[in-house]
Amino acid sequence: MEHETREERGFSVIALRGDVDFHSSRDAREILLKLVKSSRDILVDMSEVEYIDSSGIACLVEAFQESKSAGTKFGLVSVHGTARRVLELARLEKIFPIYESTSEAE
C-alpha cells in the first residue's frame, strides 16, 4: 500500500493505493490516527484501493470512532469494486459517510 496526503476544501485527504490488508493496515492505521490526533477533518480517497480485508476495515472503523470522539469529520471517497462490496457486506456503508468525489463532501 502506498499513500499520499493533500489538503482540499478544508479536509486532509489521504489517498490510499493498492491493497489495504494484514500487511499494510498497520501503516494505514498509524497514518489515519496521526491525522485524527491533529484535529483535522479527514477524507480517505479509496479510488485506487484494489483490495481491503478485515484488518483494513478495522483501521478505518478505529479512525472513524476516534474522529467522532474528537469532534472532527471522517468520510470515504470513491469507494468501488471489491472495497465497496466488503463495506456493504459488513453494512458499514450505513455508518461511514461515503462520497463519490471530494467535491461532494460536507
N, CA, C and O atoms as CSV, one atom per row, in Angstrom:
chain,resi,resn,atom,element,x,y,z
A,1,MET,N,N,0.828,-1.172,0.000
A,1,MET,CA,C,0.000,0.000,0.000
A,1,MET,C,C,0.877,1.241,0.000
A,1,MET,O,O,1.871,1.330,0.720
A,2,GLU,N,N,0.481,2.181,-0.819
A,2,GLU,CA,C,1.119,3.491,-0.844
A,2,GLU,C,C,0.072,4.510,-0.456
A,2,GLU,O,O,-1.125,4.225,-0.494
A,3,HIS,N,N,0.518,5.698,-0.080
A,3,HIS,CA,C,-0.431,6.751,0.266
A,3,HIS,C,C,0.142,8.123,-0.065
A,3,HIS,O,O,1.350,8.313,-0.206
A,4,GLU,N,N,-0.768,9.048,-0.180
A,4,GLU,CA,C,-0.404,10.442,-0.422
A,4,GLU,C,C,-1.436,11.295,0.316
A,4,GLU,O,O,-2.631,11.005,0.276
A,5,THR,N,N,-0.972,12.340,0.985
A,5,THR,CA,C,-1.883,13.225,1.708
A,5,THR,C,C,-1.840,14.604,1.077
A,5,THR,O,O,-0.778,15.112,0.715
A,6,ARG,N,N,-3.029,15.203,0.953
A,6,ARG,CA,C,-3.125,16.547,0.409
A,6,ARG,C,C,-4.241,17.287,1.145
A,6,ARG,O,O,-5.071,16.670,1.813
A,7,GLU,N,N,-4.252,18.579,1.019
A,7,GLU,CA,C,-5.313,19.409,1.588
A,7,GLU,C,C,-6.276,19.784,0.469
A,7,GLU,O,O,-5.857,20.171,-0.622
A,8,GLU,N,N,-7.573,19.665,0.753
A,8,GLU,CA,C,-8.570,20.005,-0.253
A,8,GLU,C,C,-9.871,20.386,0.441
A,8,GLU,O,O,-10.435,19.601,1.202
A,9,ARG,N,N,-10.337,21.594,0.170
A,9,ARG,CA,C,-11.623,22.072,0.669
A,9,ARG,C,C,-11.764,21.953,2.181
A,9,ARG,O,O,-12.847,21.645,2.679
A,10,GLY,N,N,-10.679,22.195,2.919
A,10,GLY,CA,C,-10.725,22.133,4.374
A,10,GLY,C,C,-10.561,20.735,4.953
A,10,GLY,O,O,-10.674,20.558,6.167
A,11,PHE,N,N,-10.301,19.746,4.120
A,11,PHE,CA,C,-10.094,18.373,4.556
A,11,PHE,C,C,-8.644,17.968,4.318
A,11,PHE,O,O,-7.997,18.442,3.383
A,12,SER,N,N,-8.148,17.091,5.173
A,12,SER,CA,C,-6.929,16.358,4.856
A,12,SER,C,C,-7.404,15.129,4.101
A,12,SER,O,O,-8.148,14.307,4.637
A,13,VAL,N,N,-6.970,15.009,2.861
A,13,VAL,CA,C,-7.378,13.885,2.019
A,13,VAL,C,C,-6.204,12.923,1.933
A,13,VAL,O,O,-5.122,13.284,1.469
A,14,ILE,N,N,-6.427,11.701,2.382
A,14,ILE,CA,C,-5.390,10.679,2.270
A,14,ILE,C,C,-5.823,9.706,1.181
A,14,ILE,O,O,-6.845,9.030,1.292
A,15,ALA,N,N,-5.028,9.656,0.142
A,15,ALA,CA,C,-5.301,8.748,-0.978
A,15,ALA,C,C,-4.501,7.476,-0.757
A,15,ALA,O,O,-3.270,7.493,-0.725
A,16,LEU,N,N,-5.222,6.371,-0.605
A,16,LEU,CA,C,-4.582,5.070,-0.447
A,16,LEU,C,C,-4.522,4.385,-1.805
A,16,LEU,O,O,-5.437,4.517,-2.619
A,17,ARG,N,N,-3.427,3.645,-2.044
A,17,ARG,CA,C,-3.266,2.925,-3.307
A,17,ARG,C,C,-2.818,1.497,-3.027
A,17,ARG,O,O,-1.971,1.247,-2.170
A,18,GLY,N,N,-3.407,0.571,-3.769
A,18,GLY,CA,C,-3.024,-0.836,-3.623
A,18,GLY,C,C,-3.931,-1.562,-2.656
A,18,GLY,O,O,-5.109,-1.231,-2.520
A,19,ASP,N,N,-3.372,-2.558,-1.982
A,19,ASP,CA,C,-4.132,-3.373,-1.048
A,19,ASP,C,C,-4.000,-2.828,0.369
A,19,ASP,O,O,-2.910,-2.459,0.807
A,20,VAL,N,N,-5.122,-2.784,1.077
A,20,VAL,CA,C,-5.116,-2.434,2.495
A,20,VAL,C,C,-5.477,-3.728,3.212
A,20,VAL,O,O,-6.649,-4.049,3.409
A,21,ASP,N,N,-4.443,-4.455,3.594
A,21,ASP,CA,C,-4.636,-5.783,4.154
A,21,ASP,C,C,-3.775,-5.964,5.395
A,21,ASP,O,O,-3.212,-5.003,5.919
A,22,PHE,N,N,-3.681,-7.191,5.853
A,22,PHE,CA,C,-2.928,-7.505,7.062
A,22,PHE,C,C,-1.519,-6.914,7.035
A,22,PHE,O,O,-1.017,-6.463,8.064
A,23,HIS,N,N,-0.889,-6.915,5.883
A,23,HIS,CA,C,0.496,-6.450,5.763
A,23,HIS,C,C,0.622,-4.939,5.777
A,23,HIS,O,O,1.660,-4.413,6.179
A,24,SER,N,N,-0.413,-4.229,5.345
A,24,SER,CA,C,-0.307,-2.775,5.247
A,24,SER,C,C,-1.223,-2.010,6.190
A,24,SER,O,O,-1.094,-0.794,6.328
A,25,SER,N,N,-2.144,-2.706,6.836
A,25,SER,CA,C,-3.122,-1.992,7.657
A,25,SER,C,C,-2.493,-1.298,8.853
A,25,SER,O,O,-3.011,-0.277,9.305
A,26,ARG,N,N,-1.403,-1.815,9.371
A,26,ARG,CA,C,-0.713,-1.149,10.487
A,26,ARG,C,C,-0.236,0.243,10.054
A,26,ARG,O,O,-0.372,1.207,10.806
A,27,ASP,N,N,0.317,0.345,8.857
A,27,ASP,CA,C,0.754,1.652,8.346
A,27,ASP,C,C,-0.441,2.574,8.122
A,27,ASP,O,O,-0.394,3.753,8.473
A,28,ALA,N,N,-1.510,2.037,7.539
A,28,ALA,CA,C,-2.713,2.834,7.299
A,28,ALA,C,C,-3.274,3.349,8.621
A,28,ALA,O,O,-3.656,4.514,8.724
A,29,ARG,N,N,-3.324,2.489,9.622
A,29,ARG,CA,C,-3.827,2.866,10.948
A,29,ARG,C,C,-3.001,4.006,11.530
A,29,ARG,O,O,-3.553,4.995,12.013
A,30,GLU,N,N,-1.685,3.868,11.484
A,30,GLU,CA,C,-0.783,4.885,12.031
A,30,GLU,C,C,-0.997,6.239,11.339
A,30,GLU,O,O,-1.070,7.274,12.001
A,31,ILE,N,N,-1.095,6.221,10.035
A,31,ILE,CA,C,-1.291,7.449,9.262
A,31,ILE,C,C,-2.631,8.097,9.602
A,31,ILE,O,O,-2.697,9.300,9.853
A,32,LEU,N,N,-3.698,7.295,9.610
A,32,LEU,CA,C,-5.031,7.831,9.888
A,32,LEU,C,C,-5.140,8.380,11.307
A,32,LEU,O,O,-5.683,9.466,11.509
A,33,LEU,N,N,-4.633,7.646,12.284
A,33,LEU,CA,C,-4.733,8.122,13.662
A,33,LEU,C,C,-3.890,9.365,13.906
A,33,LEU,O,O,-4.256,10.212,14.721
A,34,LYS,N,N,-2.778,9.482,13.216
A,34,LYS,CA,C,-1.958,10.697,13.319
A,34,LYS,C,C,-2.748,11.904,12.806
A,34,LYS,O,O,-2.718,12.973,13.415
A,35,LEU,N,N,-3.447,11.733,11.694
A,35,LEU,CA,C,-4.273,12.822,11.165
A,35,LEU,C,C,-5.422,13.162,12.114
A,35,LEU,O,O,-5.724,14.334,12.335
A,36,VAL,N,N,-6.055,12.138,12.668
A,36,VAL,CA,C,-7.152,12.378,13.610
A,36,VAL,C,C,-6.641,13.159,14.823
A,36,VAL,O,O,-7.298,14.096,15.277
A,37,LYS,N,N,-5.494,12.788,15.339
A,37,LYS,CA,C,-4.933,13.469,16.515
A,37,LYS,C,C,-4.546,14.913,16.224
A,37,LYS,O,O,-4.407,15.715,17.148
A,38,SER,N,N,-4.372,15.248,14.959
A,38,SER,CA,C,-4.046,16.629,14.597
A,38,SER,C,C,-5.313,17.469,14.455
A,38,SER,O,O,-5.266,18.609,13.992
A,39,SER,N,N,-6.450,16.889,14.860
A,39,SER,CA,C,-7.756,17.573,14.838
A,39,SER,C,C,-8.161,18.028,13.449
A,39,SER,O,O,-8.730,19.107,13.284
A,40,ARG,N,N,-7.875,17.224,12.471
A,40,ARG,CA,C,-8.242,17.547,11.094
A,40,ARG,C,C,-9.469,16.771,10.655
A,40,ARG,O,O,-9.695,15.644,11.094
A,41,ASP,N,N,-10.258,17.386,9.784
A,41,ASP,CA,C,-11.329,16.672,9.107
A,41,ASP,C,C,-10.668,15.833,8.016
A,41,ASP,O,O,-9.799,16.318,7.292
A,42,ILE,N,N,-11.083,14.574,7.905
A,42,ILE,CA,C,-10.377,13.624,7.044
A,42,ILE,C,C,-11.308,12.995,6.019
A,42,ILE,O,O,-12.441,12.618,6.318
A,43,LEU,N,N,-10.789,12.895,4.798
A,43,LEU,CA,C,-11.421,12.096,3.747
A,43,LEU,C,C,-10.405,11.057,3.303
A,43,LEU,O,O,-9.242,11.380,3.061
A,44,VAL,N,N,-10.842,9.815,3.197
A,44,VAL,CA,C,-9.974,8.746,2.721
A,44,VAL,C,C,-10.373,8.439,1.280
A,44,VAL,O,O,-11.443,7.886,1.025
A,45,ASP,N,N,-9.506,8.802,0.350
A,45,ASP,CA,C,-9.745,8.552,-1.074
A,45,ASP,C,C,-9.353,7.112,-1.371
A,45,ASP,O,O,-8.181,6.743,-1.299
A,46,MET,N,N,-10.353,6.305,-1.705
A,46,MET,CA,C,-10.119,4.885,-1.944
A,46,MET,C,C,-10.234,4.519,-3.419
A,46,MET,O,O,-10.437,3.353,-3.758
A,47,SER,N,N,-10.106,5.505,-4.288
A,47,SER,CA,C,-10.272,5.262,-5.723
A,47,SER,C,C,-9.244,4.284,-6.288
A,47,SER,O,O,-9.489,3.649,-7.314
A,48,GLU,N,N,-8.089,4.162,-5.621
A,48,GLU,CA,C,-7.056,3.256,-6.113
A,48,GLU,C,C,-6.803,2.082,-5.172
A,48,GLU,O,O,-5.770,1.419,-5.256
A,49,VAL,N,N,-7.759,1.831,-4.271
A,49,VAL,CA,C,-7.655,0.655,-3.395
A,49,VAL,C,C,-8.207,-0.533,-4.162
A,49,VAL,O,O,-9.377,-0.551,-4.544
A,50,GLU,N,N,-7.367,-1.512,-4.379
A,50,GLU,CA,C,-7.766,-2.688,-5.150
A,50,GLU,C,C,-8.411,-3.752,-4.270
A,50,GLU,O,O,-9.267,-4.508,-4.730
A,51,TYR,N,N,-7.998,-3.813,-3.001
A,51,TYR,CA,C,-8.487,-4.845,-2.094
A,51,TYR,C,C,-8.381,-4.330,-0.670
A,51,TYR,O,O,-7.422,-3.640,-0.323
A,52,ILE,N,N,-9.367,-4.665,0.159
A,52,ILE,CA,C,-9.306,-4.349,1.586
A,52,ILE,C,C,-9.842,-5.549,2.346
A,52,ILE,O,O,-10.868,-6.117,1.974
A,53,ASP,N,N,-9.145,-5.938,3.417
A,53,ASP,CA,C,-9.614,-7.061,4.217
A,53,ASP,C,C,-10.090,-6.557,5.576
A,53,ASP,O,O,-10.182,-5.350,5.798
A,54,SER,N,N,-10.389,-7.478,6.477
A,54,SER,CA,C,-10.956,-7.103,7.772
A,54,SER,C,C,-10.009,-6.229,8.590
A,54,SER,O,O,-10.471,-5.376,9.347
A,55,SER,N,N,-8.715,-6.417,8.460
A,55,SER,CA,C,-7.782,-5.572,9.212
A,55,SER,C,C,-7.776,-4.147,8.654
A,55,SER,O,O,-7.615,-3.188,9.408
A,56,GLY,N,N,-7.949,-4.008,7.355
A,56,GLY,CA,C,-8.061,-2.680,6.749
A,56,GLY,C,C,-9.345,-1.999,7.161
A,56,GLY,O,O,-9.352,-0.803,7.455
A,57,ILE,N,N,-10.445,-2.759,7.185
A,57,ILE,CA,C,-11.725,-2.220,7.638
A,57,ILE,C,C,-11.609,-1.790,9.099
A,57,ILE,O,O,-12.117,-0.735,9.480
A,58,ALA,N,N,-10.947,-2.601,9.910
A,58,ALA,CA,C,-10.789,-2.287,11.334
A,58,ALA,C,C,-10.052,-0.962,11.538
A,58,ALA,O,O,-10.408,-0.193,12.431
A,59,CYS,N,N,-9.034,-0.688,10.726
A,59,CYS,CA,C,-8.311,0.579,10.904
A,59,CYS,C,C,-9.183,1.762,10.483
A,59,CYS,O,O,-9.083,2.836,11.076
A,60,LEU,N,N,-10.037,1.587,9.471
A,60,LEU,CA,C,-10.970,2.651,9.091
A,60,LEU,C,C,-11.996,2.895,10.188
A,60,LEU,O,O,-12.314,4.043,10.499
A,61,VAL,N,N,-12.513,1.821,10.776
A,61,VAL,CA,C,-13.501,1.948,11.848
A,61,VAL,C,C,-12.875,2.646,13.062
A,61,VAL,O,O,-13.490,3.529,13.659
A,62,GLU,N,N,-11.664,2.250,13.418
A,62,GLU,CA,C,-10.998,2.879,14.559
A,62,GLU,C,C,-10.769,4.362,14.318
A,62,GLU,O,O,-11.023,5.179,15.203
A,63,ALA,N,N,-10.294,4.717,13.137
A,63,ALA,CA,C,-10.064,6.134,12.822
A,63,ALA,C,C,-11.383,6.902,12.820
A,63,ALA,O,O,-11.432,8.040,13.286
A,64,PHE,N,N,-12.453,6.295,12.303
A,64,PHE,CA,C,-13.770,6.932,12.311
A,64,PHE,C,C,-14.235,7.183,13.738
A,64,PHE,O,O,-14.710,8.275,14.051
A,65,GLN,N,N,-14.105,6.187,14.606
A,65,GLN,CA,C,-14.520,6.336,16.001
A,65,GLN,C,C,-13.698,7.399,16.718
A,65,GLN,O,O,-14.250,8.208,17.464
A,66,GLU,N,N,-12.400,7.406,16.505
A,66,GLU,CA,C,-11.536,8.413,17.124
A,66,GLU,C,C,-11.888,9.811,16.622
A,66,GLU,O,O,-11.896,10.774,17.390
A,67,SER,N,N,-12.175,9.910,15.338
A,67,SER,CA,C,-12.559,11.187,14.747
A,67,SER,C,C,-13.868,11.689,15.359
A,67,SER,O,O,-14.007,12.865,15.695
A,68,LYS,N,N,-14.802,10.788,15.490
A,68,LYS,CA,C,-16.094,11.139,16.079
A,68,LYS,C,C,-15.906,11.635,17.515
A,68,LYS,O,O,-16.513,12.629,17.915
A,69,SER,N,N,-15.070,10.948,18.284
A,69,SER,CA,C,-14.778,11.352,19.663
A,69,SER,C,C,-14.095,12.711,19.721
A,69,SER,O,O,-14.305,13.482,20.657
A,70,ALA,N,N,-13.273,12.998,18.713
A,70,ALA,CA,C,-12.542,14.270,18.664
A,70,ALA,C,C,-13.396,15.402,18.102
A,70,ALA,O,O,-12.987,16.562,18.136
A,71,GLY,N,N,-14.577,15.075,17.587
A,71,GLY,CA,C,-15.455,16.094,17.026
A,71,GLY,C,C,-15.049,16.561,15.642
A,71,GLY,O,O,-15.382,17.670,15.224
A,72,THR,N,N,-14.328,15.705,14.937
A,72,THR,CA,C,-13.927,16.043,13.569
A,72,THR,C,C,-14.675,15.144,12.591
A,72,THR,O,O,-15.275,14.140,12.975
A,73,LYS,N,N,-14.625,15.526,11.329
A,73,LYS,CA,C,-15.323,14.779,10.284
A,73,LYS,C,C,-14.409,13.701,9.711
A,73,LYS,O,O,-13.188,13.854,9.662
A,74,PHE,N,N,-15.038,12.601,9.278
A,74,PHE,CA,C,-14.301,11.493,8.676
A,74,PHE,C,C,-15.207,10.865,7.623
A,74,PHE,O,O,-16.340,10.487,7.921
A,75,GLY,N,N,-14.715,10.753,6.403
A,75,GLY,CA,C,-15.513,10.156,5.343
A,75,GLY,C,C,-14.645,9.413,4.345
A,75,GLY,O,O,-13.422,9.553,4.325
A,76,LEU,N,N,-15.303,8.626,3.525
A,76,LEU,CA,C,-14.641,7.861,2.473
A,76,LEU,C,C,-15.052,8.419,1.118
A,76,LEU,O,O,-16.186,8.864,0.941
A,77,VAL,N,N,-14.134,8.393,0.170
A,77,VAL,CA,C,-14.371,8.935,-1.163
A,77,VAL,C,C,-14.020,7.885,-2.216
A,77,VAL,O,O,-13.031,7.164,-2.086
A,78,SER,N,N,-14.835,7.813,-3.244
A,78,SER,CA,C,-14.561,6.961,-4.412
A,78,SER,C,C,-14.322,5.504,-4.043
A,78,SER,O,O,-13.341,4.898,-4.474
A,79,VAL,N,N,-15.217,4.952,-3.248
A,79,VAL,CA,C,-15.118,3.540,-2.871
A,79,VAL,C,C,-15.822,2.724,-3.945
A,79,VAL,O,O,-17.000,2.947,-4.226
A,80,HIS,N,N,-15.109,1.787,-4.543
A,80,HIS,CA,C,-15.702,0.989,-5.613
A,80,HIS,C,C,-15.164,-0.442,-5.590
A,80,HIS,O,O,-14.276,-0.777,-4.806
A,81,GLY,N,N,-15.710,-1.254,-6.447
A,81,GLY,CA,C,-15.219,-2.621,-6.633
A,81,GLY,C,C,-15.280,-3.450,-5.374
A,81,GLY,O,O,-16.252,-3.395,-4.621
A,82,THR,N,N,-14.229,-4.220,-5.151
A,82,THR,CA,C,-14.155,-5.132,-4.020
A,82,THR,C,C,-14.270,-4.397,-2.694
A,82,THR,O,O,-14.942,-4.874,-1.780
A,83,ALA,N,N,-13.624,-3.246,-2.576
A,83,ALA,CA,C,-13.680,-2.484,-1.325
A,83,ALA,C,C,-15.118,-2.093,-0.999
A,83,ALA,O,O,-15.533,-2.174,0.156
A,84,ARG,N,N,-15.864,-1.678,-1.985
A,84,ARG,CA,C,-17.270,-1.308,-1.777
A,84,ARG,C,C,-18.093,-2.522,-1.325
A,84,ARG,O,O,-18.921,-2.423,-0.419
A,85,ARG,N,N,-17.850,-3.659,-1.967
A,85,ARG,CA,C,-18.582,-4.872,-1.603
A,85,ARG,C,C,-18.278,-5.307,-0.170
A,85,ARG,O,O,-19.177,-5.741,0.550
A,86,VAL,N,N,-17.029,-5.194,0.241
A,86,VAL,CA,C,-16.655,-5.554,1.609
A,86,VAL,C,C,-17.368,-4.640,2.606
A,86,VAL,O,O,-17.890,-5.116,3.614
A,87,LEU,N,N,-17.395,-3.343,2.338
A,87,LEU,CA,C,-18.104,-2.409,3.220
A,87,LEU,C,C,-19.594,-2.727,3.269
A,87,LEU,O,O,-20.207,-2.675,4.336
A,88,GLU,N,N,-20.166,-3.049,2.141
A,88,GLU,CA,C,-21.593,-3.361,2.086
A,88,GLU,C,C,-21.912,-4.662,2.825
A,88,GLU,O,O,-22.932,-4.748,3.508
A,89,LEU,N,N,-21.053,-5.669,2.695
A,89,LEU,CA,C,-21.272,-6.925,3.406
A,89,LEU,C,C,-21.271,-6.716,4.918
A,89,LEU,O,O,-22.025,-7.362,5.645
A,90,ALA,N,N,-20.423,-5.816,5.376
A,90,ALA,CA,C,-20.344,-5.503,6.808
A,90,ALA,C,C,-21.360,-4.429,7.206
A,90,ALA,O,O,-21.435,-4.035,8.370
A,91,ARG,N,N,-22.137,-3.961,6.229
A,91,ARG,CA,C,-23.143,-2.909,6.427
A,91,ARG,C,C,-22.524,-1.588,6.907
A,91,ARG,O,O,-23.192,-0.779,7.550
A,92,LEU,N,N,-21.276,-1.390,6.594
A,92,LEU,CA,C,-20.589,-0.170,7.025
A,92,LEU,C,C,-20.872,1.023,6.123
A,92,LEU,O,O,-20.549,2.157,6.477
A,93,GLU,N,N,-21.476,0.780,4.954
A,93,GLU,CA,C,-21.849,1.905,4.100
A,93,GLU,C,C,-22.942,2.742,4.770
A,93,GLU,O,O,-23.189,3.882,4.375
A,94,LYS,N,N,-23.596,2.167,5.787
A,94,LYS,CA,C,-24.612,2.901,6.539
A,94,LYS,C,C,-23.993,3.699,7.686
A,94,LYS,O,O,-24.644,4.580,8.249
A,95,ILE,N,N,-22.752,3.400,8.034
A,95,ILE,CA,C,-22.053,4.066,9.141
A,95,ILE,C,C,-21.140,5.179,8.624
A,95,ILE,O,O,-21.196,6.315,9.096
A,96,PHE,N,N,-20.311,4.836,7.659
A,96,PHE,CA,C,-19.372,5.816,7.109
A,96,PHE,C,C,-20.079,6.771,6.158
A,96,PHE,O,O,-20.893,6.341,5.341
A,97,PRO,N,N,-19.779,8.062,6.254
A,97,PRO,CA,C,-20.190,8.950,5.159
A,97,PRO,C,C,-19.348,8.567,3.931
A,97,PRO,O,O,-18.119,8.540,4.001
A,98,ILE,N,N,-20.006,8.276,2.824
A,98,ILE,CA,C,-19.302,7.897,1.597
A,98,ILE,C,C,-19.703,8.853,0.493
A,98,ILE,O,O,-20.888,9.082,0.251
A,99,TYR,N,N,-18.702,9.410,-0.174
A,99,TYR,CA,C,-18.921,10.391,-1.239
A,99,TYR,C,C,-18.318,9.869,-2.538
A,99,TYR,O,O,-17.325,9.141,-2.536
A,100,GLU,N,N,-18.940,10.257,-3.641
A,100,GLU,CA,C,-18.402,9.888,-4.954
A,100,GLU,C,C,-17.125,10.661,-5.262
A,100,GLU,O,O,-16.235,10.150,-5.942
A,101,SER,N,N,-17.035,11.896,-4.762
A,101,SER,CA,C,-15.842,12.721,-5.007
A,101,SER,C,C,-15.629,13.644,-3.817
A,101,SER,O,O,-16.525,13.821,-2.991
A,102,THR,N,N,-14.444,14.229,-3.731
A,102,THR,CA,C,-14.165,15.148,-2.625
A,102,THR,C,C,-15.026,16.397,-2.703
A,102,THR,O,O,-15.293,17.021,-1.676
A,103,SER,N,N,-15.469,16.776,-3.897
A,103,SER,CA,C,-16.300,17.969,-4.024
A,103,SER,C,C,-17.681,17.778,-3.405
A,103,SER,O,O,-18.358,18.765,-3.118
A,104,GLU,N,N,-18.117,16.536,-3.191
A,104,GLU,CA,C,-19.404,16.263,-2.571
A,104,GLU,C,C,-19.358,16.287,-1.046
A,104,GLU,O,O,-20.395,16.395,-0.392
A,105,ALA,N,N,-18.153,16.185,-0.480
A,105,ALA,CA,C,-18.019,16.086,0.979
A,105,ALA,C,C,-18.456,17.369,1.661
A,105,ALA,O,O,-18.230,18.474,1.169
A,106,GLU,N,N,-19.086,17.186,2.803
A,106,GLU,CA,C,-19.597,18.322,3.574
A,106,GLU,C,C,-18.711,18.610,4.748
A,106,GLU,O,O,-18.984,19.534,5.514
